[in-house]
Amino acid sequence: MSPMQQSYPFKLVLLFLGLTLGQLNAQVPTWQITDDYTIKFAGTKAEGTFSGLSGQIMFDPNQLSGSKFDVELDVSTISTGNKTKDKHARGESWFAAEKFPKIHFTSSEIVSLEVGYEAVGELELRGIKKKATISFSYFEEGDKATFEGEMKINREDYGIDGNFFAFVVGDEFDVTIQLTADRK
């Protein structure tokens, strides 16, 4: 074997190591959700908030292919401003909180828009999984980031009854999310 042929495997190993180390240096940052967030929903004759947000956010606007959202809400934290409505919302005809205690969103793709981004993925609510899209903006300052997003949810897609505390509510709900996160 010539010296050129002998060095070929060595060069391949160096190339592989260089690519691997480059990928490690370009790792997408993980963001820790802080307690400074709001999640609101509003529809015809029903509105309120959720708390109990947890999960993982990996986001870098320059590395969208490696970015991901995997977050969930504690259903029992729903607040409509009325304890009777809250109890009804946690019940079987709405969120069935005992049987399905979490609302879960996992992104499969994050894309850049002319203004902002979209996280496309799967929303699981009441054990039903459907494709969902969250449009959002992102602002970073040092080791803090702010995410502001919105999405529409049709309650019928998830088997949620239209009767809510003696009212018939609309089918579509707007959900808005605003959260801050710290770089891990």
C-alpha positions as CSV (number, residue, x, y, z in Angstrom):
1,M,0.0,0.0,0.0
2,S,1.3,3.4,-0.9
3,P,1.7,6.1,1.9
4,M,-1.3,8.0,0.3
5,Q,-3.5,4.9,0.6
6,Q,-2.3,4.2,4.2
7,S,-3.2,7.8,5.3
8,Y,-6.7,7.7,3.7
9,P,-8.4,5.8,6.7
10,F,-6.7,8.2,9.1
11,K,-8.0,11.2,7.2
12,L,-11.5,9.8,7.3
13,V,-11.3,9.4,11.1
14,L,-10.1,13.0,11.4
15,L,-12.9,14.2,9.2
16,F,-15.5,12.3,11.2
17,L,-14.1,13.6,14.5
18,G,-14.1,17.2,13.1
19,L,-17.7,16.9,12.1
20,T,-18.8,15.4,15.4
21,L,-17.0,18.1,17.4
22,G,-18.5,20.7,15.2
23,Q,-22.0,19.4,15.9
24,L,-21.3,19.3,19.6
25,N,-20.3,23.0,19.5
26,A,-23.4,23.9,17.6
27,Q,-25.8,22.2,20.1
28,V,-29.2,23.8,20.3
29,P,-29.7,25.5,23.7
30,T,-32.2,24.1,26.2
31,W,-34.4,26.7,27.9
32,Q,-35.9,26.2,31.4
33,I,-39.4,27.5,31.7
34,T,-39.7,30.0,34.6
35,D,-42.8,30.7,36.7
36,D,-43.3,33.9,34.7
37,Y,-45.8,32.7,32.1
38,T,-49.5,33.1,31.2
39,I,-51.7,30.7,29.3
40,K,-55.1,32.0,28.4
41,F,-58.0,30.5,26.4
42,A,-61.0,32.4,25.1
43,G,-64.0,31.4,23.1
44,T,-67.7,32.2,23.0
45,K,-69.0,32.1,26.6
46,A,-66.0,30.5,28.1
47,E,-62.5,31.9,29.0
48,G,-59.8,31.4,31.5
49,T,-56.3,30.4,32.2
50,F,-54.1,27.4,32.9
51,S,-51.0,27.1,35.1
52,G,-48.9,24.0,35.8
53,L,-46.7,24.4,32.7
54,S,-43.7,22.1,32.5
55,G,-41.5,20.5,29.9
56,Q,-38.5,21.1,27.7
57,I,-37.8,23.8,25.1
58,M,-34.8,23.5,22.8
59,F,-34.7,26.4,20.5
60,D,-32.2,28.3,18.4
61,P,-33.4,30.4,15.5
62,N,-30.3,29.5,13.5
63,Q,-30.8,25.8,14.1
64,L,-34.5,25.1,13.6
65,S,-33.9,21.5,12.5
66,G,-32.6,20.7,16.0
67,S,-35.1,22.8,17.9
68,K,-38.1,21.2,19.7
69,F,-40.9,21.9,22.1
70,D,-42.1,19.1,24.4
71,V,-44.4,20.7,27.0
72,E,-47.5,19.9,29.1
73,L,-50.1,21.5,31.2
74,D,-51.7,20.3,34.4
75,V,-55.5,20.2,33.5
76,S,-56.5,20.6,37.1
77,T,-55.1,24.1,37.1
78,I,-57.8,25.5,34.9
79,S,-59.2,28.8,36.3
80,T,-62.3,30.5,34.8
81,G,-62.8,32.8,37.7
82,N,-65.8,30.7,38.9
83,K,-65.3,27.6,41.1
84,T,-68.4,25.9,39.8
85,K,-67.3,26.4,36.2
86,D,-63.8,25.2,37.1
87,K,-65.3,22.0,38.6
88,H,-67.4,21.5,35.5
89,A,-64.4,22.1,33.2
90,R,-62.4,19.4,35.1
91,G,-65.4,17.0,34.8
92,E,-66.1,14.2,32.3
93,S,-67.9,16.3,29.6
94,W,-65.0,18.7,29.3
95,F,-61.3,17.9,30.2
96,A,-61.9,14.7,32.3
97,A,-59.0,15.7,34.5
98,E,-58.9,12.6,36.6
99,K,-58.6,10.3,33.5
100,F,-56.5,12.7,31.4
101,P,-54.5,14.9,33.8
102,K,-52.2,16.5,31.2
103,I,-52.5,18.4,28.0
104,H,-49.3,17.6,26.0
105,F,-47.7,19.3,22.9
106,T,-44.7,17.9,21.1
107,S,-43.3,19.6,18.0
108,S,-42.2,17.7,15.0
109,E,-41.0,20.7,13.1
110,I,-40.2,24.3,13.6
111,V,-40.3,26.7,10.7
112,S,-39.4,30.3,10.1
113,L,-42.1,32.6,8.8
114,E,-41.7,36.1,7.4
115,V,-42.5,37.3,10.9
116,G,-41.9,34.8,13.7
117,Y,-42.0,31.0,13.7
118,E,-44.4,28.1,13.7
119,A,-44.1,24.9,15.8
120,V,-45.9,22.2,14.1
121,G,-46.6,19.0,16.0
122,E,-49.1,16.9,17.9
123,L,-51.5,18.1,20.7
124,E,-52.8,15.5,23.0
125,L,-55.9,16.5,24.9
126,R,-58.4,14.0,26.6
127,G,-56.3,11.2,25.2
128,I,-56.9,12.4,21.6
129,K,-53.9,13.3,19.5
130,K,-54.3,15.8,16.6
131,K,-51.9,17.8,14.5
132,A,-51.6,21.4,15.9
133,T,-49.6,24.5,15.0
134,I,-48.4,27.2,17.4
135,S,-47.4,30.5,15.8
136,F,-44.9,32.2,18.0
137,S,-42.3,35.0,18.4
138,Y,-39.0,34.7,20.2
139,F,-36.9,37.4,21.9
140,E,-33.6,36.6,23.5
141,E,-31.6,38.9,25.9
142,G,-28.5,37.3,27.4
143,D,-29.5,34.1,29.1
144,K,-33.2,34.9,29.1
145,A,-35.8,34.3,26.3
146,T,-39.4,35.3,25.8
147,F,-41.7,33.2,23.8
148,E,-45.2,34.5,22.8
149,G,-47.5,32.2,20.9
150,E,-51.0,31.6,19.8
151,M,-53.1,28.7,18.4
152,K,-56.7,27.8,17.7
153,I,-58.3,24.7,19.1
154,N,-61.6,23.3,18.1
155,R,-63.2,21.6,21.2
156,E,-65.1,19.1,19.0
157,D,-61.8,17.7,17.7
158,Y,-61.1,16.5,21.3
159,G,-64.5,15.4,22.3
160,I,-65.3,18.4,24.5
161,D,-69.0,19.0,25.1
162,G,-70.5,22.3,24.0
163,N,-72.5,22.7,27.2
164,F,-70.5,24.7,29.8
165,F,-72.2,25.6,33.1
166,A,-75.7,26.1,31.6
167,F,-74.3,27.9,28.5
168,V,-73.6,26.6,25.0
169,V,-70.1,27.6,24.1
170,G,-68.5,28.1,20.7
171,D,-66.5,25.4,18.9
172,E,-63.2,27.3,18.5
173,F,-61.0,28.6,21.2
174,D,-58.0,31.0,20.9
175,V,-55.1,30.0,23.1
176,T,-52.4,32.6,23.9
177,I,-49.1,31.7,25.6
178,Q,-46.5,34.1,26.9
179,L,-43.5,32.7,28.8
180,T,-40.0,33.5,29.8
181,A,-37.2,30.9,30.0
182,D,-33.6,30.7,31.3
183,R,-30.8,29.2,29.3
184,K,-29.7,26.0,31.0
